[in-house]
Amino acid sequence: MTSPGSPTLLEGLVCVPVLLPLLAAGIKLAIGGRLRRLQSLISLVTLGISLAVSVVLLIAADTQGPQVTQLGGWHSPVGISLVADRLSTLVLVVSSAVTLCVMVYSVAHSYDEQEHDAPMAIFHPAFLVMVAGVADAFLSGDLFNLFVAFELLLSGSYVLLTFGGTESRIRAGATYTLMALASSMLFLIAIAITYGATGTLSMAQLAERFATLPDQVKLLVELTLLLAFAIKAAIFPMSAWLPDSYPTAPAPATAVFAGLLTKVGVYSIIRLEALLFPGGPVATLLMWVALATMLAGVLGAVAQTDMKRMLSFTLVSHIGYMVFGVALSTLAGLAGAIFYVVHHITVQTSLFLVTGLVERRTGTTSVTRLGGLMRASPLIAVLFFVPAMNLSGIPPMSGFLGKLMLVQAGLAHGGWLPVTLVAAGLVTSLLTLYAVAKTWGKAFWRGPRSDRLGRVLESEEYTGDDPTVTTTALPVALPLAVTALVALGLAFTVLAGPLSALTERTAAELMAREPYITAVLERRP
């Protein structure tokens, strides 16, 4: 916790995951297209340091309480506070590990060499700016800085989404930007209402002042903020943009978008409901939204014949599990939602990276054109199969454990609507298994293809002139980066006991609220 005088070393480290990637991005832009190996080294070292700092902050937050940095020496509520509590540091550690693996993948993929029409040395700076925005969103202690974090995310992610300047990517980028701008407008409106009603934007101070506001004002602010965050999290019915936007981006960008960007919206909802509106009147609405998100997403996934679009729809459906846990407004439900966020970041990123391997190997992600990949690329087949089963909730994997926590929380809560959501969650899990098993069976398991693509897959590398078939040998670092990410997902299964205990402590701290408020406002016993 913050002490009088100069900040401690731990408190000084809180700003590192935000400022270091921004500094590195500036250096890389100054270097330009020269010294590509140095560019890659800067990215990897930056993300490695951010991961190490995030781990230190998580340990400190778990053992000593929230760590707070007041930027510029201006203390809350006047200045900007960065707050590293259990929730923010837990998701920060996972996001840092994921972005490091994705960066290793992107370096091996050599996008600056593959995308001849793209400006040189743009991918890595944009990636680091996006990483800084993610960290800022997780650590923000006031609503306006959270808005700035979202805009930082938008600036970096738009560059990544449109990287290469192809028609499909520009179109997808336009859709993504329009939805992001709509969300930002709603967020600004909510900020204006909040400041007009309370005179502050510090979340710690708002947690106290909202209690004195009329119910109608609180409900208006809560619904406006929820709508803004629901768009960013791709919660139904504000999710139609996602399957049309993410699949067009380069594989590393798509993977980090799917794994992280929607979770920033979910994180904001968790923080909003636990800190500012505990026990609010919108729990029933959130349950209905969670139900619709689960079913609409998974039904869309079942109907897809493209691997990227199928995974995009499963991404939407599994956001519903997290919203369900938040809507229960209980310690068990919140702990289950946090556990599922951690699990889903890793698994979803892994699946999109494996899909990138498939596309690089074969030139397509359409399951109607694929076949025989199990024989041609057994490692890719295994790397897809393991996280796919984890996503589906096959015991004893972390996906099953996360769903079990939510099922138990729903049944303990009681009532027909939570029980209906439990049943919907089980149906969603079964349909997810059907969707990924169908995809794996058609793309990997069925016999060798008799057409041109099938003959190409039997060879080591395609060198012919057929424009409809393009395969390349995979650099060793590509499957290694994906293997590391898949192993991280499996580690959550091995460490499920300590991880679930940590998520329970995190949920208890969130529901108590006082540790967060006391640390930010620097109150002394």
Secondary structure, 3 states (H helix, E strand, C coil): CCCCCCCCHHHHHCCHHHHHHHHHHHHHHHHCCCCHHHHHHHHHHHHHHHHHHHHHHHHHHHHHCCEEEEHHHCCCCCCCEEEECHHHHHHHHHHHHHHHHHHHHHHHHCHHHHCCCCCCCCHHHHHHHHHHHHHHHHHECEHHHHHHHHHHHHHHHHHHHCCCCCHHHHHHHHHHHHHHHHHHHHHHHHHHHHHHHHCCCEHHHHHHHHHHCCHHHHHHHHHHHHHHHHHHHCCCCCCCHHHHHHHHCCHHHHHHHHHHHHHHHHHHHHHHHHHHCCCCCCHHHHHHHHHHHHHHHHHHHHCCCEHHHHHHHHHHHHHHHHHHHHHHCCHHHHHHHHHHHHHHHHHHHHHHHHHHHHHHHHCCCECCCCCCHHHHCHHHHHHHHHHHHHHHCCCCCHHHHHHHHHHHHHHHHCCHHHHHHHHHHHHHHHHHHHHHHHHHHHHHHCCCCCCHHHHHHCCCCCCCCCCCCCCCCCCCHHHHHHHHHHHHHHHHHHCHHHHHHHHHHHHHHHHHCHHHHHHHHCCCC
